[in-house]
Amino acid sequence: MSGHPTRHGDRHSVTAGAGRQGHASHDHHRADAGLPGSGGDGADRLTIAIIADDRHAGDAALRGAVEALKRDGCIVQLVVPDPAALFDMPSEAPLWDAVVSRGRSPVVLTLLAAAASLGVLAINTPRAIDLVRNKVAMQSLLARHGMPVPMAWYAADPSAFRRVPAEHFPLVVKPFDGDGSSGLSLMVDPDDRHLEGASGQPALFIAQEYLEAGGADLKLYVIGSDVWGVRKPSPVRFDGSGPASAQSTGGAERVDVDATLRDIALTCGRACGLELWGVDVAMTAKGPVVIEVNDFPTYSAVPEAGTLIARHILALTRIDALRRQSGQERMRSLVWSAPS
């Protein structure tokens, strides 16, 4: 992955390059073995990389985290991959102390996975992100941990959902690895055929029982062990059989989080191995039901979200640095104490 990180304001985009090394015009960063890295005069400062899709690079919480990390003395690279880039296969770890991702494009997730595989602390880990992207695996795990989840089925051909017992309709059908509210559709009954011929793209679909929640979504946003509740209008609506229609999501408001909701939020994230996450909950007449778990959500309406995210990233990075230093010292003691 050959990347020349180029500066856009104070962010970097990984653009195509022919060599194995590139450079950044900010804080003497360099790219090693195809991954944007850091170096130069920052040897005594923590270097944090944040890899983001272009559409997320301007998110308020992310920008706030970048500024807070800088105020704490960190070198920060905001890496925004260029979709037209040509990448070398990396073979050496970038000089980052930690890497955080925001977005689910293949190139963002691949950059994260490559850095993590070469020994960089990833927040969240590629494994955790892959788990919550796969809605089948995610819901299975949450059910095992006793979380309230809707009845659900999966199939490669969505016409198979016509065999679901009629009492469970209507069904919300979506890609098993969908991002946000994209790709949602409603099957109103077993005779609904509007999804026939949709198999193949994606390779797998999931169908969940439709839950009436009054047109509003409850978002539980979590940073480490801190939980906030935010209610906002649902981003989509169903006007009968067929694809969902987008609608305005303005007007987010903070809501109190009781012990039950807090337990749901923390159990979901910890079961999935996340550090920064959100849980979408439908507040039904029978109680809360978990619809989704997402890595690094928007944190809309969470006060000082960027500062709190930065504080958690910094704590995890420092713990990891101490762990590595302890391991090195232990290894040295073993070497020096070995009989000659």
Number of C-alpha atoms within 10 A of each C-alpha: 25 25 31 29 31 21 18 12 7 13 21 24 25 28 19 20 18 13 14 18 20 24 18 22 13 18 14 14 24 22 24 24 21 27 30 30 26 28 17 9 10 15 11 8 12 23 24 27 25 24 27 28 22 17 10 16 19 13 18 16 26 26 17 19 24 25 16 19 23 16 12 13 13 19 24 25 27 24 26 26 24 20 16 9 17 16 22 18 13 18 15 15 20 27 22 21 22 26 27 19 26 24 19 17 14 11 19 21 21 13 23 27 18 21 26 19 15 13 14 20 21 23 24 21 21 21 14 20 22 17 22 24 22 16 22 19 14 21 24 13 17 20 14 10 13 11 19 16 19 17 12 18 16 19 15 18 19 24 19 13 24 17 9 15 10 13 9 15 19 20 26 22 25 24 24 22 18 17 14 12 15 15 15 19 23 26 26 19 18 19 11 16 16 15 18 11 11 14 15 11 11 15 13 18 25 23 27 20 19 18 16 11 16 11 12 18 20 23 26 25 30 27 23 19 13 12 19 21 24 20 20 19 18 18 18 18 16 14 10 12 18 18 21 19 14 13 11 10 13 10 9 17 14 16 13 12 15 9 9 10 19 20 13 21 29 24 16 28 25 14 14 23 18 27 23 23 28 27 24 20 26 23 17 12 9 6 10 19 19 21 17 19 28 23 28 24 21 19 26 18 18 19 12 14 22 22 20 19 25 24 18 19 25 19 12 18 22 15 12 16 16 12 12 12 12 12 12 12 12 11 12 12 11 11 11 9 9 8 6 5
